[in-house]
Amino acid sequence: MASPPLIIRPAELSDLDALQAVIQRAYRGRSASASWSHEGELPEGERVSRGDLEALIGAPDARLSLAEVAGHIVGSSLVVAVAPGQCEIRLVSVDPSFQGEGLGGQLLSHAERSAVEAFAASHAVIEVLQHKSRLIAYYERRGYRRTADSRPYPHPLRVPATFLTYRKELRP
Ligand SMILES: CC(C)(COP(=O)(O)OP(=O)(O)OC[C@H]1O[C@@H](n2cnc3c(N)ncnc32)[C@H](O)[C@@H]1OP(=O)(O)O)[C@@H](O)C(=O)NCCC(=O)NCCS
């Protein structure tokens, strides 16, 4: 039997409880440590607050999207227009039990298209923790290249961590 189709659509207020839970499972705690993209210590606490998600709905400079399979929310992506021609892609996440099936790739492609269509972006940037070599390889396979920009991870971890910025030129 064919598997149900993936739908990627804008997030609405009524989605936010389920969406926040999926993001939390992807980034934090025991479920996240089962992910292929997990490497090293996982931060604790909330990855994103409900208030922060609410503020993104309808924000003129942001597009928060979700992925849905058979009515269940299974992933997220966020595009933020950060400078003329430049969008940052954040919160690309897939529920760990749905990872490795191409959903992350589809969410990333969708975010890149939104950056072009909604904000006329010529390029996208993504911040990745320096020690996440599998994730960096994943973005490099999708055309992202390292820039000179970096910043320290803003929350305490046992080992200091650095965010590196990766950039991809987008086609209109
Ligand atoms: C990053 C993330 C969104 C990817 O989602 P996904 O649905 O697993 O992604 P896809 O199925 O599209 O792709 C899986 C990729 O992982 C690769 N992969 C699978 N298992 C792997 C492993 N053990 N080691 C290395 N790579 C592996 C696959 O080869 C595939 O890459 P390819 O398509 O280039 O061959 C997901 O892992 C996630 O939510 N991670 C936690 C949140 C996070 O870190 N987000 C990124 C923020 S910068």
The ligand as an ORCA input file, in Angstrom:
! r2SCAN-3c Opt
* xyz 0 1
  C      18.394     17.282     10.291
  C      17.030     16.625     10.100
  C      15.971     17.691      9.922
  C      17.072     15.740      8.844
  O      15.816     15.115      8.683
  P      15.663     13.693      7.951
  O      14.216     13.526      7.657
  O      16.343     12.641      8.724
  O      16.474     13.978      6.611
  P      16.447     13.175      5.227
  O      15.695     11.896      5.398
  O      16.008     14.119      4.176
  O      17.963     12.874      4.999
  C      18.652     12.011      5.855
  C      20.113     12.117      5.506
  O      20.870     11.587      6.573
  C      21.773     10.667      6.076
  N      21.990      9.726      7.159
  C      21.120      8.829      7.612
  N      21.705      8.129      8.612
  C      22.943      8.631      8.776
  C      24.016      8.340      9.659
  N      23.936      7.386     10.587
  N      25.157      9.053      9.541
  C      25.261     10.041      8.632
  N      24.267     10.376      7.772
  C      23.122      9.663      7.851
  C      21.130     10.109      4.857
  O      22.094      9.587      3.978
  C      20.466     11.344      4.273
  O      21.366     12.153      3.554
  P      21.306     12.174      1.913
  O      19.852     12.396      1.570
  O      22.164     13.321      1.528
  O      21.808     10.838      1.500
  C      16.695     15.722     11.322
  O      17.745     14.811     11.526
  C      16.468     16.483     12.633
  O      15.343     16.873     12.918
  N      17.529     16.643     13.442
  C      17.404     17.310     14.755
  C      17.235     18.790     14.590
  C      18.435     19.420     13.874
  O      19.567     19.222     14.250
  N      18.128     20.208     12.835
  C      19.114     20.926     12.054
  C      19.284     22.279     12.591
  S      20.781     23.047     11.957
*
